[in-house]
């Protein structure tokens, strides 16, 4: 793997030099955009809107638009100067219970690797987080963007998971959801029983991206001039519109 960031994790007066590696990868199929008339690939080009000529990548800069339509060019050094400490340090500001972090805040994760294989400070932070069941809450700059993150243990590695800032989460107040729907104790008891019946330890390895597998089968069949067997959508069978009856039938079906 190729590192995407080099810096250090800091907590208190302790500094741990680390490298970041992407911990996730896409499983979707790589599909090209084509012209339906002759199947030529659609290319996206960086074109100057005045000259209509393609611009070399090394000639492209970033600019901030002012009120008078002029631009201020923002260079790489400007991003670092805005927060030099956050550009090189993942500074843990507090420790929190990871269970308190709403899953809506999660974005993407990165493995950290200490600069030296046997780094005592790295091992200490890893073991302390495991034992305390805490995660470090920190901020740092990645690709010219400030990110909020949690530092948490996964197996034998420290993982940095970017999370969203509070202002990035939309309020649910605008949703048209009734707040006064009455659920009887009998219905709630059966609902809880159904949840307990389906409860198990979290094991994501049991789940595979089946959609892309099925899509690939269809693509391969079409490449051979055949039509793949398509699964039929089976409607859920229910003998009653009553919620309690549906819950009871679900319990019996699972059993």
N, C-alpha and C positions, 0 to 999 in steps of 0.2 A: 504494500500500500504506500501511497505517496502522501506525505503530510501536507496539510492545507494551512497550517498556522503554527508559528513557533513563539513561545513566550514563557510565562510561568504562572503557576497557581500560588496565590498568596493568602495566608491566614495568620493574623497576628504579625509577628516578626519573621515568620517562616516563609521562605520562598522556594518553590519547587519548579525547576526548569522542565518544561514539557513540550511535546509536539501534539497537535490535534490531527486525528484521522477520521474521515467520514465513517460513521458506524452503520449507515443505511445505504441501500441501493434499490433502484427501481426494478420492478418485476414486470412492467408493462411491455408489450411488444413494440418494437421499433418500426413505426409505420411512416413512410415518406408521403409527402403531398405531391400529387400528380395532376397533370392536365388530362381530363377525362377523354379528350379527343384523340391524343396520340401517346398517352402515358409518359410524357416527358416530365422530368422532375421540376417542381417549382422551387426556384432558388430565391432566397431572401437576401437582398443586397443593401449595403449601406450607401445611400445615394444622397448627394448634395442637392437640396431642394431648388437651388438657383441654377447650378450648371447642369443638373441631371446626370452628373458623372459619378461613378462609384468612388468612394473614399477609402483609401488604405486604412487598415485598422490602427496602425501606429500614428495616424494623423487625427484620430478621433479624441476629443477631450470632453470633459464634463463642464457644464455651465449652469449658473443659477440666473434665472430670468428676473430682471428688475422691472419696476412699474413702467419705465419708459421704453420697454422692449429691448433694452441693451442687456448684455450678458456679462457676468463676472465668471471668469474661468477658474474652476476649482481643481487644484493639482493634488497629487498623492500626498505631498508633504502637508497640505492644508488639513487633510483628514487626520493625520497623525498629530499635528499641532493642536487640533481641537481637543484632543484628550490623549496625550502621549502615554499616560500611565495605563489607560484602558486599552491602548493599542498593543501593549506588550504584556499586560498582567490581567489574569482573571482573579480579581480581588474579592475574596469571600467576605461579605459584609455582615452576615448573620447565619445561624443554623436553624433550620426549620424541620418540622415533621413532613416527610415526603407525602404522607397520606393527606396532608392539608392542601396540597397543590391540585387545584381543579384540572382534570384532564383537558379541558378546553384551552388551557394555556400552553400545552405542549406543542413544540414545533419539530425540531430534528435533533439527533444526538451525534456526538463525536467521542471516539475513544481518545484517551490521553495516554501518552507513553513518556516515562521519565527520560531525560537526556542520558542518564546513566542507568544501567540495568538494575543495579542494587542501590536504590535511593531510599535511605532510611526515612526521610520526611514523607515521601510518597507512600511507603508502607504504613507509616504511622497514621496518616490521614485516612487511608483506606480502612484500616482496622478500627479506628476510632469511629468512623461513620457507620460501619457495620454494627459495632457494639452498641452505639447510642441510638441507632435507627434514625439518624438525622441526615439531612442533605444541606450542603452549603449553598447559600443564595448569593449570587455574584453578578457583576456587570463587566462586559468587555466589548471590544470593537473587532468585528470580523467583516472583511470586505467593505470597509468604509461605513459600516452600519453598527450602531450601538445595539447590543443584545443583552437581554436579561437571561440568566441561566441558573440552573441548579447543578451542583457537582455532587454526584452520588455514586455509590459502589455498585458494580455489576461483575459478579464472579471475582476475578483477581485484578480488575482494572477500575480506575476512576473514570467515570463518564461525565461529560459535559453535555447537558441537554438544554438547548435554547428554549425559552418560554416567552410568551407574548407579554407585553406590558398591559396593565389594566385597561388603558384607554383604547386598546385594540379589540377588546371584547364588546360586542354590541349588547345593549340591554334587551332583556326579554319582555319588557313592559309593553312593547308595541304589538306583541303577539295576541291574537284573539283567542285566548284560552280562558274558559270559565274557571273561577276559583272556588265556587261553592257547590260543586257536584257532590251529591251525597252517595257515599259507598257504605253499605251495611256492614256490620261486624261479621256476619256470616260470609259475605263475599270476600272481605279482607282476609279472614282466617283461611279460606280456601286458596286465595291468591298467594298468601305466605307459604302455605303448604306446598303449592306448586313450585315456588321459587326454591324452597328447601329440597324438593325432590330433584331439581335440575342442578343444584349447587355442587361444585367440584373445585379442586385446586386449579389455579390458572396455569394452563400449559398451551402456549401459543403454537408450539411445534406441531400440534395436531391439525392445525388449519393451514391449508394450502390455497394458493391463488388458482382456483379451478376455472374461473372465467377465462383467463388468458390461455389455459391449456385447451379448453373447448374451442376458443377462437382459432388457435393455431391448427387444430384438427380440421376445422372448416377451410382454412387457408390452404392447407396441404391437399385436401380433397379437391378443391377448386383448381389447384395447379395441375392436377391429373385429369381434369375434365369431369370430375365426379361431384356428387352432392353429398355432403356429410349427413349422417343421421342426427336429426335435431331432437333433443329431449322435449317431451310433451309437458306442458305446464299443468300440474295436477291441482285442481282447486281444493281448498280445505273443506273437509266434510263436516257439517254440523247439522244436528237435528233440531236445534232450538236457537231462538234469538235471545234467550235469557242468559245474562252474563254468568249467573251462578251455575246453570246447567253446562255451559261451555267450559267453565273451570273444572267442574267435576268430571266431565268427559276427558279433559286433558290429563287429569290426575290418573284416571283409569287407563288411558292410552299409554302413558309413560310407564306405569306399573307393569 
